[in-house]
């Protein structure tokens, strides 16, 4: 949460161009979280047989 607040504050100071950065960061973290959820659900067991 603290990191997000810092990004939002700096984007307000820097203007519109910087305001696109949090969206890319959020999207990256969201897709990473989805991968983690897949692993937690056992998706890695289905895709690779050890």
Rosetta blueprint (number, residue, H / E / L):
1 X L
2 X H
3 X H
4 X H
5 X H
6 X H
7 X H
8 X H
9 X H
10 X H
11 X H
12 X H
13 X H
14 X H
15 X L
16 X H
17 X H
18 X H
19 X H
20 X H
21 X H
22 X H
23 X H
24 X H
25 X H
26 X H
27 X H
28 X H
29 X H
30 X H
31 X H
32 X H
33 X H
34 X H
35 X H
36 X H
37 X H
38 X H
39 X H
40 X H
41 X L
42 X L
43 X H
44 X H
45 X H
46 X H
47 X H
48 X L
49 X L
50 X L
